[in-house]
Amino acid sequence: MNTFETYYSLESKKTDTTVKSSLLCSNSNEAEIVVLGYPDDLGIHKNGGRVGAKEGPDRIRKHLYAMTPQNPSDFNTLYDGGNLICTEDLSLEDRHLIAAKEVTRNLNANKKILSLGGGHDYGYADGLGFGESTYGTQNVTVFNFDAHLDLRDLEKGVTSGTPFYRLLKEYGNKLDLFQIGIQEHCNSKKLFDLAHQSENIHVLEHSDLYPKGYFSEKSFTKTKLVWPETRTPCYVSVDIDGFSSSIAPGCSQSWASGFDLSSFMFMFEMILYHFDVRILGIYEVSPPLDNNEQTSRLAAQIAYRWLKK
């Protein structure tokens, strides 16, 4: 296999290059956060979902880079590392390993990562890259905002439904996985059983967070989550299908139930306050399925909030 740089390209982006965001740096040495795009929905296709998420990274960039911070010094600076080049000669597993190596390389260079999918199977790539940069010194802490557990085994191969099963096999009891917003009708009993049998997987179902049909802050704060006084490094994964279809219709699978923006931001702010978010990954934004690009705008808004110091 060639060096990683062979598989990443700024030229592979389709974002309007006339947009000059005040958040962007011209070289990675000056930046605090590196943007990596995964224009790949093969894992979604293999999982039987609706494709289109390969267009997600560039569409999210379009809206993120158009945002105008009033005081740029209040924000972390960005360098755009381009998109993974997903050539047909690379298997999905190879693509994940290539992406994971670049994530680890940047984290080891004291950069943070904003990753834009693409299918949620790249949650494994980001989680592996994060784990390789921290493993041996601490547990691998992952927060997953999602309707799905994504703990499917590999009987049918690697898909967008397998990332956390793969991370569990990789790190075992060194993985601390918090599954937030999981919806009962989106997951089989087998998957729930696996999650509940694993001491290091903590599930907050949608019904736990919205016990009477509206969000309960107490339900979120009085959970198995341990809010550390020291800011433990973590990886936050946001599968956009965890949101209600009323605000995020552009994804491979959308449901009327799900997060609204205010409740999500409350939980996100809590994590940002108590943890050191080293990676923010946003997955499964599918522009062909969207309505007036509102899902891409939502993803950009989440990323924009993380950039603010």
Secondary structure, 3 states (H helix, E strand, C coil): CCCHHHHEECCCCCCCCCCCCCCECCCHHHCCEEEEEECCCHHHHHCCCCCCHHHHHHHHHHHHHCCCCCCHHHECCEEEEEEECCCCCCCHHHHHHHHHHHHHHHHHCCCEEEEEECCCCHHHHHHHHHHHHHECCECEEEEEECCCCCCCCCCCCCCCCCHHHHHHHHHHHHEEEEEEEECHHHCCHHHHHHHHHCCCEEEEEHHHHCCCCCCCHHHHHCCCCCCCCCCEEEEEEEEHHHEECCCCCCECCCECCCECHHHHHHHHHHHHHHEEEEEEEEECECHHHCCCCHHHHHHHHHHHHHHEC
